[in-house]
Amino acid sequence: MGFYDRYILPPLINLACSSKPNMKQREKIVPLAEGEVLEIGVGSGLNLSFYDTDKVRKVWGLEPSEGMRKLARKKLVGSQLEVEMIDLPGEEIPLDANSVDTVVVTYTLCTIPDARRALQGMQRVLRPGGKLLFCEHGVAPDHGVRRWQDRLNPTWHRFSGGCNINRDIPNLLESSGFRIVVDERMYIPGVKLLSYNYWGSAVGD
């Protein structure tokens, strides 16, 4: 990991992902988590304050970036939430099958190189009746916006920690074995190339 990825990128990602529109999206999804929770790509811990400690027993926070984990730990000072950080990427979930009640993934599927493999792992660890809560940006419905997403994605991907701006989130979920139960989507405030959001819940087939 180079200097840019270790020291420059984490605060930049934290700044971008903590915009007011993004935080409002997180607030719609994260409080729905319950039981034992696996958060994929906990990042700098932007979701941690939204968990309902009356409903959540523990959060496993999967995050491969040391810089991001350091930022997340700072947010846990004085928190009543029990969080265990896991230093692994999304494709390598070290938990047992049928071991968590909720999986939370927000603004993370865009960066996981093998997103389908990661989603299959999420389905594996969910208990029967468990749910995946998701909020992601992705491919836009408008042809003109999609065209520019496709053109700019290679350059964007290189300098943004592996983020892809043109992933088809519903297709990713369904082709990985999930059935979408709640499906919301719209442009949130911001640059159109980056601001088409998908959010809701899904269960394993």
N, C-alpha and C positions, 0 to 999 in steps of 0.2 A: 504494500500500500504506500503510495507516494505522499509527498507533503500536501499536495492539493486535496487528495481524498481524505487525509487524516485531519488536517487543520482548517482548511478553507471551506470544503464542501459541507460539513455538518452544520455550521452556523448559517450558511446560505440556504440549505434545505429547510432548516428550522424556521427561518424568516419567511420563506415562500409558503410553507405549509401552515403557518400560523396566521395567515391573512384572515380578516374578519369573515368573509364568505366561507372559507374552508372550515373555520371553527364553528360556524353555525351548522354546517353539514355534520360535523362530528357530534355536535350536541343532539342531533336528531337520532343518531344511531347508537352511540356508546351506552347511554343509560338503559338500553333494552337488554344489555348483557346480564346474565345471571349464572349463579353456581360457580363452577370452576371454569376459568376463561383462559383461552390461548389467544394472545394478540400477535399477529404476524406483522413484523416490521414495526415494533413499538417506537422506533425512531428516537426522537428527543423527548418522548413522553407527553405529547400534546393531548392524548386521549385520557391520561390518567385522572385528571380532575373531574371527568364526566362519569366515571363509574359510580354506580349506586352501591355504597358499602353495606347497605342493608340487604342487598340481593347477591352480591358477589363475595365469594369466600376467598378466592385467590386468583391472581393473574400471572400467567407465565408470559413473559415478554421476549419474543424471539427477535433478535437484532444482531446482525453480523458486524456492524460498524462500532468500533470502540469509541469513537468520538460521539456518536449518537447515544450510546449507553451512558456515557459520562453526563451528558445533558439531561437524560431521563432521570438518573439517580438524584440530581439536584432537585427535581420536582417532587421527589418522594420524601424530602425532609419534612417531618411533622405530619405526614399522611397516615391515615388509619388503614390504607389499602395494603394488603400483603402482595408483594410483587417479587417474582424470581426471574432475573434476567438470564437469558440463554444466548450464548455467543455462537449462533449458527445461522445460516441463510434459510430462506423460506422453504427450500427443497429438502431440508434435513430437519424434520421435526422429531425430537428424541423421545416423545411421550408415547405411552402405551396406547394401543387401540381402545376405543370406547372409553376414554379417560377424561374428556372435558365436556361441559354442557354447552358452551358457546365459543365460537371462533369469531374474532373481530379482525377485520382487515380494512384499513382505510388508507387510501392514496399510497398503496404498496404494490398491488398487482402490476402496475406499470413498470416497476423496476426489477421484478424477479425474472431472471433469464429464462427459466423453465417454469412458467406460471402454471401450466397444466399439471406438471408433476407436484408442484407445491399444493395445488388445490386438491389433488387426489390424496395427499398426505393429510390435509385438513379434514377431508371426509373420513379418513381412517380413524382419526383420534376422536371424532365426535361420537358421543353416546347416542343410542337410539332415542329419537325425539329431540336431539340437539339441533342447534341452528347456527348458520353462518350469517353474521351481520356484516354488510359490506357498504363502502362508500368510495367510489373511484372516479377519476376522470378518464375519458377515453374518446374513442372515435365519435365525431359529430355526425348528426343526421343530414346536414346540408352538404351537397356535393362540393361546392366551392371551398368550404372550410376543410372538408376531408382531403381535398386535393392538396391544400397547403400543409395540412398535417403530414401527409405522406412525403411531401417534398422536404420538409424541414426536420423530420424525425431523425434521420441519421446524424445530423449535426447536433441537434438537441440532446440526443441520447449520449453523445460523447462527453458533453460537458455538464450533465445534470445527474450524475450518479447512476446512469443506466436507465433513466426514465424514458418510457415510450409514450408519445402523445396520441397514438392512433390505434390502441388496442380495443378490440370489440369485447367489452366486459361481459355482457350477457352470453355471448357465444363461448367465451372462456369458461364461464361457470357451468353452462349446460353440457359442453363437450367434456368436462371433467367429472361429470356424474352428479351435479347438483340440479335440483329443481327449484327455480325461483318462485318464491311465494309472494313477496312484496317487491314490486318493480316500479321505482320512481326514477324519473330522468328529466333533466332540463339544463339549460345554460345557467350557471350562477354568475354573479358579477365578476368581471375580469376579461382578460384577453380571450377571444372566442376559441382560438386554437387550443387553449389549455383548460377551458372552463365548462365543457359539457360533462355533466356529472350523472352517474348512475348510483343509486343507493336503494337499499332494501334488505331483505332477508331471503335465505335459501336453506333447503334441507337436502340431505343425501337421498338419492333415489333408492 
